């Protein structure tokens, strides 16, 4: 992985985490947490999209996939927090 692709990956993760935070909580979580949520969301979204047979292409497709995964992650974390 080149430095450029790593930076793009982190940028997409940060934006996806921020958008997911706004949609789920009404605000973001902070830059580091947004990136972590977005990166984990990208893995979740990639897995789910593959299982459902949905293909995405390009930067916008990756951003959508990561955002959907990040939203799912935040909803799961919210449910776990309410259960405890």
N, C-alpha and C positions, 0 to 999 in steps of 0.2 A: 504494500500500500504506500503510495507516495504521500508526501506532505500535503500536497494540494487536495488529494482525495480525502485524507484524514480531516482537513479543515472543513471541507464541504460536508462530510459526515457529521461533524460536530455542529456545524451551522444548521443543518437540517434537523438534527436532534434538538438543538436549542429552540428553534422556531416551533417544531412540533410539540415540545413540552410546554412552551409558552401558550400556544393556541389551545392545547388540551386543558391547561390550568385555567384559562379564561372561560372555556366552555363548561368545565366541571365546577370550578370554585368561584368564578367571577373575577379572578385575578391570577397573575403568575406566581411562581414560587421563589424566584431568584434565579440568576443566571446558571449557577452550577446545578441546582436541583432541576431546572428546566432541561438542561442538557442531559442529565442522568435519566430523567423521566422519558425524554424524547428518544434516547438511544435504546433504552429497554423497550420502549414502545415500538421502535423500529423492528426489533427482533420479534415481538409479539405480533405486530401487524404483518410482518413477512411470513411468519408461520401460518397465521390465520388466512391470509390472502392465498397462499399456496394451497392450503387444505381446501379452500372454497373454489379453487381454480380461477381466481381473479389475477390477471396480470396487469402490472403497472409499468410505465416506461418514463424515463426522464426524471428530471428534478421534481416536477410537480407531482408525478405519480409517487415518487419516494416520500415526498412531504405528506401527501394524503395518507399513505400507508402507515407512516410513522405516527401521524396524528391520531388515526383510528386506534392504533395499538396503545398509544399513550393515554387516550381517553379510557380505554378498557382497563389499563393498569390503575389509573386513578380511581375508577369506580370500584375495582376490586379492593384497593387499599381503603377506600371510604367504608365499604361494607365490612371489612375486617375490623376497622377501628370502631364501628358502631356495635359490632358483636362482642367486643371486649368490655 
